[in-house]
């Protein structure tokens, strides 16, 4: 590990207690949803290596507790938006993994009709307003979604996720200022895995505690343990209540860690295997499973059944994707804004 790229400190592991704030149903859902996210992405990584689909592929493995805790604390009509590490978000919101896998394959049955690929999942029915490939672009757009909700007089909240690298974008500061002036119902979530693409927070900012960025706008801000769905849920719930009563946005610096590289092509030379192993010991899925076992909420057979269900869902999603048709050439010009007299349209 280079002296210029210090390793982040892992969260201290604590023993679980049988006394929990959340009920059995919540833990079981967290486990089921996070396991589906994990297995879906593991399969996606395998398929990418096999060149079943191309483009870029950014895995969320290790960060699942953020989505799980956010979804359990939000309402069905709330809106969600993120960057290009976007596979887990729609899965957590209930999107069928079949249409997500089909999108990876570029098939017309995909959630974005095969035109978006890995970085541009979208599901209007689940209020997932998309993954966005331009770093930080979703920050301003997410505030726009929140403005629309306030304008329409709803109590819906917009959840806008970004990586720690996106915090460097100037649009964030303009957005934060307007969001506070207009008291927009938006929660800005930094999925802080410490490395952006491959450069640590310590090397890219003088303010290493990213929650402090919101303070200059008098925006309520705090850091959150992102390796536990419980702490994420509590922070999201508090911020959402504030937004719904008209008190405006909140910034959450949610500390997490990705077990894989920035993308499938990342050699990960900026961190050691020992560091990764240390964080894997804090796996949020294993934590939730430990709580379930200690409370005797599920038998070994029931846990196995969940695993088998997840395995089947992933297998069927691959089968669905491989058997689905590719878009027709003329579909390239559909669902996009374009001049009617564009010369190439007439060819189709």
C-alpha positions as CSV (number, residue, x, y, z in Angstrom):
1,X,0.0,0.0,0.0
2,X,1.5,3.4,-1.0
3,X,2.0,5.9,1.7
4,X,-0.1,8.3,-0.5
5,X,-3.0,5.9,-0.4
6,X,-3.7,5.0,3.2
7,X,-6.1,2.2,3.8
8,X,-9.5,3.0,5.4
9,X,-10.2,1.7,8.8
10,X,-12.7,-1.1,8.9
11,X,-15.7,-0.9,11.3
12,X,-15.1,-2.7,14.6
13,X,-17.0,-6.0,14.6
14,X,-19.5,-6.3,17.4
15,X,-21.2,-9.4,18.6
16,X,-24.9,-9.6,17.8
17,X,-27.6,-9.6,20.5
18,X,-30.8,-11.4,20.5
19,X,-32.5,-8.1,21.3
20,X,-33.2,-6.3,18.0
21,X,-35.0,-3.1,17.1
22,X,-36.3,-4.6,13.9
23,X,-38.7,-7.6,13.5
24,X,-38.0,-10.9,12.0
25,X,-39.8,-10.0,8.7
26,X,-37.4,-7.1,8.2
27,X,-34.3,-9.2,8.7
28,X,-35.6,-12.0,6.4
29,X,-36.4,-9.5,3.7
30,X,-33.0,-7.9,4.0
31,X,-31.3,-11.2,3.8
32,X,-33.4,-12.3,0.8
33,X,-33.0,-9.1,-1.1
34,X,-29.2,-8.7,-0.4
35,X,-28.6,-12.3,-1.4
36,X,-30.4,-11.8,-4.7
37,X,-28.3,-8.7,-5.3
38,X,-25.1,-10.6,-4.5
39,X,-25.8,-13.7,-6.6
40,X,-27.2,-11.6,-9.5
41,X,-24.0,-9.6,-9.7
42,X,-21.7,-12.6,-9.2
43,X,-23.4,-14.2,-12.2
44,X,-23.2,-10.9,-14.2
45,X,-19.5,-10.8,-13.5
46,X,-19.0,-14.4,-14.8
47,X,-21.1,-13.6,-17.9
48,X,-19.1,-10.5,-18.6
49,X,-15.8,-12.4,-18.5
50,X,-17.4,-14.9,-20.9
51,X,-18.2,-12.0,-23.2
52,X,-21.9,-12.7,-23.1
53,X,-22.3,-8.9,-23.1
54,X,-20.1,-5.9,-23.5
55,X,-19.7,-2.3,-22.4
56,X,-18.8,-1.5,-18.8
57,X,-19.8,-3.5,-15.7
58,X,-19.6,-2.0,-12.2
59,X,-20.5,-4.4,-9.4
60,X,-22.1,-3.3,-6.1
61,X,-20.8,-6.4,-4.1
62,X,-20.2,-5.5,-0.5
63,X,-22.4,-2.4,-0.5
64,X,-25.8,-4.1,-0.5
65,X,-26.8,-2.9,3.0
66,X,-27.2,0.7,1.7
67,X,-29.9,-0.3,-0.8
68,X,-31.5,-2.7,1.7
69,X,-31.7,-0.2,4.5
70,X,-32.9,2.6,2.2
71,X,-35.7,0.6,0.7
72,X,-37.0,-0.7,4.0
73,X,-37.2,2.9,5.3
74,X,-38.8,4.5,2.3
75,X,-42.4,4.6,0.8
76,X,-43.4,2.9,-2.5
77,X,-44.0,6.3,-4.2
78,X,-40.6,7.7,-3.3
79,X,-38.2,8.2,-6.2
80,X,-34.7,6.8,-6.5
81,X,-31.8,7.7,-8.7
82,X,-28.2,6.7,-8.8
83,X,-25.0,6.6,-10.8
84,X,-23.8,3.7,-13.1
85,X,-23.2,1.2,-10.3
86,X,-26.9,0.5,-10.5
87,X,-27.7,-3.2,-10.5
88,X,-28.7,-3.5,-6.8
89,X,-31.0,-0.5,-6.6
90,X,-33.8,-1.8,-8.9
91,X,-33.4,-5.3,-7.4
92,X,-34.0,-3.9,-4.0
93,X,-37.0,-2.0,-5.2
94,X,-38.5,-5.2,-6.7
95,X,-37.7,-5.0,-10.4
96,X,-37.8,-8.5,-12.0
97,X,-34.2,-9.7,-12.4
98,X,-35.1,-11.1,-15.8
99,X,-35.6,-7.8,-17.4
100,X,-32.4,-6.5,-15.7
101,X,-30.3,-9.4,-17.1
102,X,-31.9,-8.9,-20.5
103,X,-30.8,-5.3,-20.3
104,X,-27.2,-6.4,-19.7
105,X,-27.5,-8.5,-22.8
106,X,-28.8,-5.6,-24.8
107,X,-32.1,-7.4,-25.5
108,X,-35.4,-5.6,-26.3
109,X,-37.0,-7.2,-23.3
110,X,-34.6,-5.3,-21.0
111,X,-35.7,-2.7,-18.6
112,X,-34.4,0.0,-20.9
113,X,-35.3,-1.9,-24.1
114,X,-31.7,-3.0,-24.6
115,X,-30.5,0.5,-25.2
116,X,-29.0,1.3,-21.8
117,X,-27.0,-1.7,-20.7
118,X,-25.3,-2.1,-17.4
119,X,-25.0,1.6,-16.5
120,X,-28.5,2.7,-17.5
121,X,-31.1,0.6,-15.8
122,X,-34.6,2.2,-15.4
123,X,-37.9,1.2,-14.0
124,X,-40.7,3.7,-14.0
125,X,-43.2,1.3,-12.3
126,X,-40.8,0.9,-9.3
127,X,-39.9,4.6,-9.3
128,X,-36.3,3.9,-10.1
129,X,-35.4,6.9,-12.2
130,X,-32.3,5.4,-13.6
131,X,-28.6,4.8,-13.4
132,X,-26.6,7.6,-14.9
133,X,-23.2,7.3,-16.6
134,X,-22.0,10.9,-16.3
135,X,-20.3,11.3,-12.9
136,X,-22.4,13.5,-10.7
137,X,-25.1,14.2,-13.3
138,X,-27.8,12.5,-11.1
139,X,-27.2,15.0,-8.3
140,X,-28.8,17.9,-10.0
141,X,-31.4,15.8,-11.8
142,X,-32.4,14.2,-8.5
143,X,-33.0,17.6,-7.0
144,X,-35.1,18.3,-10.0
145,X,-37.2,15.2,-9.3
146,X,-37.6,16.5,-5.7
147,X,-38.7,19.9,-7.0
148,X,-41.4,18.2,-9.1
149,X,-42.7,16.3,-6.1
150,X,-42.8,19.5,-4.0
151,X,-44.5,21.4,-6.9
152,X,-47.2,18.7,-7.1
153,X,-47.8,18.8,-3.4
154,X,-46.9,15.1,-2.7
155,X,-45.1,13.9,0.4
156,X,-42.7,11.8,-1.8
157,X,-39.0,12.0,-1.2
158,X,-36.2,11.7,-3.8
159,X,-33.2,9.6,-2.9
160,X,-30.1,10.5,-4.9
161,X,-27.1,8.2,-4.6
162,X,-23.6,9.0,-5.7
163,X,-20.1,7.7,-5.2
164,X,-17.5,9.6,-3.2
165,X,-15.8,10.5,-6.4
166,X,-18.9,12.4,-7.6
167,X,-18.6,14.7,-4.6
168,X,-15.9,16.6,-6.5
169,X,-18.3,17.8,-9.1
170,X,-19.2,21.5,-9.1
171,X,-22.8,20.8,-9.8
172,X,-23.1,19.3,-6.3
173,X,-22.5,22.7,-4.7
174,X,-25.0,24.5,-6.9
175,X,-27.5,21.8,-6.3
176,X,-27.0,21.8,-2.5
177,X,-27.5,25.6,-2.4
178,X,-30.8,25.5,-4.4
179,X,-32.1,22.4,-2.5
180,X,-31.7,24.2,0.8
181,X,-33.1,27.5,-0.5
182,X,-36.2,25.7,-1.8
183,X,-36.3,23.1,1.0
184,X,-36.6,20.3,-1.5
185,X,-37.6,16.8,-0.2
186,X,-34.3,15.1,-1.3
187,X,-31.8,12.9,0.5
188,X,-28.3,13.0,-0.9
189,X,-26.6,9.6,-0.3
190,X,-22.8,9.3,-0.7
191,X,-22.1,5.6,-1.2
192,X,-18.6,6.2,0.2
193,X,-16.4,3.2,-0.6
194,X,-13.3,5.4,-0.1
195,X,-11.8,4.9,-3.5
196,X,-13.9,6.5,-6.3
197,X,-12.3,4.8,-9.3
198,X,-9.1,4.0,-7.7
199,X,-7.9,7.0,-5.7
200,X,-8.6,7.2,-2.0
201,X,-10.6,10.0,-0.4
202,X,-7.5,11.0,1.5
203,X,-5.7,11.8,-1.7
204,X,-8.5,13.8,-3.4
205,X,-9.8,16.1,-0.7
206,X,-8.7,18.2,2.3
207,X,-12.1,17.4,3.9
208,X,-12.0,13.6,4.5
209,X,-15.2,13.6,6.5
210,X,-17.5,14.1,3.5
211,X,-20.5,14.8,5.7
212,X,-19.0,18.2,6.4
213,X,-19.7,19.3,2.9
214,X,-23.3,19.8,3.6
215,X,-22.7,22.0,6.7
216,X,-21.7,25.1,4.7
217,X,-25.2,25.1,3.4
218,X,-26.8,24.5,6.8
219,X,-27.8,21.1,5.4
220,X,-28.3,18.4,8.2
221,X,-25.5,16.0,7.5
222,X,-24.1,12.9,9.2
223,X,-21.9,9.8,8.7
224,X,-23.5,6.4,8.7
225,X,-22.1,2.8,9.0
226,X,-23.0,1.5,5.6
227,X,-22.1,-2.1,6.4
228,X,-25.3,-2.6,8.4
229,X,-28.8,-2.2,7.1
230,X,-30.0,-1.3,10.5
231,X,-28.0,1.9,10.7
232,X,-28.8,2.8,7.2
233,X,-32.5,2.3,7.8
234,X,-32.4,4.5,10.9
235,X,-30.6,7.4,9.1
236,X,-32.8,7.2,6.1
237,X,-36.0,7.1,8.2
238,X,-34.9,10.2,10.1
239,X,-34.0,12.1,7.0
240,X,-37.2,11.1,5.2
241,X,-39.3,12.4,8.1
242,X,-37.6,15.7,7.9
243,X,-38.1,16.0,4.2
244,X,-41.8,15.0,4.3
245,X,-42.6,17.6,6.9
246,X,-41.1,20.3,4.6
247,X,-37.8,20.9,6.3
248,X,-35.7,20.1,3.3
249,X,-32.7,17.9,2.3
250,X,-30.2,15.8,4.2
251,X,-26.7,14.6,3.3
252,X,-25.7,11.2,4.4
253,X,-22.1,10.1,4.1
254,X,-22.7,6.3,4.2
255,X,-19.4,4.5,4.7
256,X,-19.2,1.2,2.9
257,X,-16.7,-0.9,0.9
258,X,-16.8,-2.6,-2.5
259,X,-15.3,-6.1,-2.4
260,X,-14.7,-6.0,-6.1
261,X,-12.9,-3.4,-8.3
262,X,-14.3,-0.2,-9.6
263,X,-15.2,-2.0,-12.8
264,X,-14.5,-5.5,-14.2
265,X,-11.3,-4.1,-15.7
266,X,-9.9,-2.7,-12.5
267,X,-6.5,-4.3,-11.5
268,X,-7.0,-3.0,-7.9
269,X,-3.3,-2.1,-7.4
270,X,-4.3,0.8,-5.1
271,X,-5.3,-1.5,-2.2
272,X,-4.0,-4.7,-0.6
273,X,-5.6,-8.1,-0.4
274,X,-5.3,-7.9,3.3
275,X,-7.4,-4.8,3.4
276,X,-10.1,-6.3,1.2
277,X,-10.2,-9.4,3.4
278,X,-10.6,-7.4,6.5
279,X,-13.6,-5.7,5.1
280,X,-15.1,-8.9,3.8
281,X,-15.3,-10.0,7.4
282,X,-17.9,-7.2,7.9
283,X,-20.1,-8.6,5.1
284,X,-23.6,-7.2,5.6
285,X,-25.2,-10.4,4.3
286,X,-23.4,-12.5,6.8
287,X,-24.3,-10.1,9.6
288,X,-28.0,-10.3,8.8
289,X,-27.8,-14.1,8.6
290,X,-26.1,-14.2,12.0
291,X,-28.9,-12.2,13.5
292,X,-31.5,-14.5,12.0
293,X,-29.7,-17.6,13.3
294,X,-29.1,-16.2,16.8
295,X,-32.8,-15.4,17.1
296,X,-33.8,-18.8,15.6
297,X,-36.1,-17.0,13.1
298,X,-35.4,-19.5,10.3
299,X,-34.4,-23.1,10.3
300,X,-31.4,-24.3,8.3
301,X,-33.8,-25.7,5.7
302,X,-35.6,-22.4,5.4
303,X,-32.3,-20.6,4.8
304,X,-31.4,-23.2,2.2
305,X,-34.8,-22.7,0.5
306,X,-34.1,-18.9,0.2
307,X,-30.7,-19.7,-1.3
308,X,-32.3,-22.1,-3.8
309,X,-35.0,-19.5,-4.7
310,X,-32.3,-16.9,-5.3
311,X,-30.3,-19.4,-7.4
312,X,-33.4,-20.2,-9.5
313,X,-34.2,-16.5,-10.0
314,X,-30.7,-15.8,-11.3
315,X,-30.7,-18.9,-13.6
316,X,-34.1,-18.0,-15.0
317,X,-32.9,-14.4,-15.6
318,X,-30.0,-15.7,-17.7
319,X,-32.3,-18.0,-19.6
320,X,-34.7,-15.2,-20.3
321,X,-32.0,-12.9,-21.4
322,X,-30.4,-15.4,-23.8
323,X,-33.7,-16.4,-25.3
324,X,-34.9,-12.8,-25.8
325,X,-34.6,-11.0,-29.2
326,X,-32.3,-8.2,-30.0
327,X,-33.9,-4.8,-30.8
328,X,-34.6,-4.2,-34.5
329,X,-32.5,-1.5,-36.2
330,X,-35.4,0.9,-36.5
331,X,-35.8,0.9,-32.7
332,X,-32.5,2.8,-32.4
333,X,-34.5,5.9,-33.4
334,X,-37.4,5.3,-31.1
335,X,-37.8,6.7,-27.5
336,X,-35.3,9.4,-28.2
337,X,-35.7,13.1,-29.1
338,X,-34.7,13.6,-32.7
339,X,-35.6,16.0,-35.6
340,X,-38.2,14.6,-38.0
341,X,-36.0,15.4,-41.0
342,X,-33.0,13.6,-39.7
343,X,-31.7,11.9,-43.0
344,X,-30.9,8.5,-41.6
345,X,-34.4,7.9,-40.2
346,X,-35.8,7.4,-43.7
347,X,-33.6,4.4,-44.3
348,X,-35.6,2.4,-41.8
